Structure formats: structure tokens, C-alpha cells
Amino acid sequence: MRVHRIIANLSVPDIEAARSFYEGFLGLGEEFSLGWVARFTSAEAGGCVQLVTADATSPEDSVASVLVDDVESAYAEALRLGYEIVRPLTTEEWGVHRFLVRAPDGNVLNFVEHPN
């Protein structure tokens, strides 16, 4: 597994209410929005954050999304190492292949592979 990018997932009660801060003040542009999650990115710097109200399909929200090149091998390794799987490996209806795992420190991470 190769990690391409790690994105902070910020918990917000309302994405629309938070939008003006991230777009207006920080100058980030919306990359995508699914209603419950939206990614805001700096085209120049490449930095980004995801705003999350509540994960639509997971029993728990994650603190970060880890974009990888082979999510199946990451899942197999997490199982082999005995980490708690919060949401099993799934292809979501919006196209991503992902699972959520609890790190030993208690944080939940969302491991994601985007379709090619």
C-alpha cells in the first residue's frame, strides 16, 4: 500500500454555515460535496480539509481520510495486525472503495481508494 495523501476531516454541524470561512477567509475552493461531507482545496498550495457533519454509512466519524493506491492490501494488513475495523471494506454508492479502522490511540481513520 502506498499513501497518496492524508486529509483532515473536521467535524462541523452545518457545512453551508462553515462554507464562508473556508472559501472566503481561507480562499479554498470546493472540490466536491455529498451533502454530509465536502472537500475544500487550495489550487495553488494543494492543501485541503474535509468538512463532515456525520458519515453517511459508518457508525463512527473519522478524524482523517487516508488516500491509498491499494485499499484491499491496507485492509488485509489492518486485519492481520488485529486493529479494530469500524466499517468493513465496502464500495460506496458514490464510487469509493473504503474501510474505517481504529488506531491504537483511539482515532478512527478512513482508508480510501478512488476509482480510476
C-alpha positions as CSV (number, residue, x, y, z in Angstrom):
1,M,0.0,0.0,0.0
2,R,1.2,3.5,-0.9
3,V,-0.3,6.5,0.9
4,H,-1.0,9.3,-1.7
5,R,-2.5,11.9,0.7
6,I,-3.9,12.3,4.2
7,I,-6.8,14.8,4.6
8,A,-8.1,16.1,8.0
9,N,-11.8,15.5,8.5
10,L,-13.2,18.4,10.5
11,S,-16.5,17.8,12.3
12,V,-19.0,20.6,11.7
13,P,-22.7,20.9,12.5
14,D,-23.5,22.5,9.1
15,I,-21.3,22.6,6.0
16,E,-23.2,25.6,4.5
17,A,-22.7,27.6,7.6
18,A,-19.0,26.9,7.6
19,R,-18.5,27.5,3.9
20,S,-17.8,31.3,4.1
21,F,-14.9,30.7,6.4
22,Y,-13.2,28.0,4.3
23,E,-14.0,29.6,0.9
24,G,-14.0,33.3,1.8
25,F,-11.4,33.6,4.6
26,L,-9.0,30.8,3.7
27,G,-9.6,31.1,-0.1
28,L,-10.2,27.4,-0.6
29,G,-12.4,26.1,-3.5
30,E,-14.9,23.3,-3.1
31,E,-13.6,20.2,-4.7
32,F,-16.8,18.1,-4.1
33,S,-19.8,17.8,-1.8
34,L,-22.1,14.9,-0.9
35,G,-24.2,17.0,1.5
36,W,-22.7,15.3,4.6
37,V,-19.1,15.8,3.5
38,A,-17.4,18.4,1.4
39,R,-13.7,18.9,0.5
40,F,-12.2,22.4,0.2
41,T,-8.8,22.7,-1.5
42,S,-6.2,25.3,-2.3
43,A,-5.4,25.0,-6.0
44,E,-2.1,26.8,-5.5
45,A,-0.8,25.0,-2.4
46,G,-2.6,21.7,-2.7
47,G,-3.7,21.8,0.9
48,C,-7.2,20.7,1.8
49,V,-9.7,19.9,4.5
50,Q,-12.9,17.9,4.5
51,L,-15.9,19.1,6.5
52,V,-18.1,16.3,7.8
53,T,-21.5,16.6,9.5
54,A,-21.8,12.8,10.1
55,D,-20.6,9.9,8.0
56,A,-23.5,8.6,5.8
57,T,-22.6,4.9,6.1
58,S,-20.2,4.4,9.0
59,P,-21.2,4.0,12.6
60,E,-18.5,6.5,13.6
61,D,-16.9,9.5,12.0
62,S,-13.2,9.5,11.1
63,V,-10.6,12.2,12.0
64,A,-8.7,11.8,8.8
65,S,-9.0,10.2,5.3
66,V,-6.0,8.3,4.1
67,L,-6.0,8.0,0.3
68,V,-4.1,4.9,-0.8
69,D,-3.3,3.1,-4.0
70,D,-4.4,-0.4,-2.8
71,V,-7.1,-0.3,-0.2
72,E,-7.6,-4.1,-0.3
73,S,-4.0,-4.7,0.8
74,A,-4.4,-2.0,3.5
75,Y,-7.5,-3.7,4.8
76,A,-5.7,-7.1,4.8
77,E,-2.8,-5.6,6.8
78,A,-5.1,-4.0,9.3
79,L,-6.9,-7.3,9.9
80,R,-3.5,-9.1,10.1
81,L,-2.3,-6.7,12.7
82,G,-5.5,-7.1,14.7
83,Y,-6.8,-3.5,14.5
84,E,-10.4,-2.8,15.2
85,I,-12.4,-2.4,12.0
86,V,-15.1,0.2,12.5
87,R,-16.6,-0.3,9.0
88,P,-15.5,-3.2,6.8
89,L,-14.2,-2.8,3.3
90,T,-17.0,-1.5,1.1
91,T,-17.6,0.0,-2.3
92,E,-19.8,3.0,-1.6
93,E,-22.6,4.1,-3.9
94,W,-20.6,7.3,-4.7
95,G,-17.8,5.2,-6.1
96,V,-15.0,5.0,-3.5
97,H,-13.7,1.7,-2.1
98,R,-13.0,2.2,1.7
99,F,-12.9,0.9,5.2
100,L,-12.6,2.6,8.6
101,V,-10.2,1.4,11.3
102,R,-9.5,2.5,14.8
103,A,-5.8,3.3,15.5
104,P,-4.4,2.1,18.8
105,D,-4.7,5.7,20.1
106,G,-8.5,5.6,19.6
107,N,-8.7,7.7,16.5
108,V,-10.8,6.4,13.6
109,L,-9.2,6.7,10.1
110,N,-11.0,6.4,6.8
111,F,-8.8,4.4,4.3
112,V,-10.0,5.2,0.7
113,E,-9.1,4.2,-2.8
114,H,-10.8,6.3,-5.6
115,P,-11.9,4.6,-8.8
116,N,-9.5,5.2,-11.8
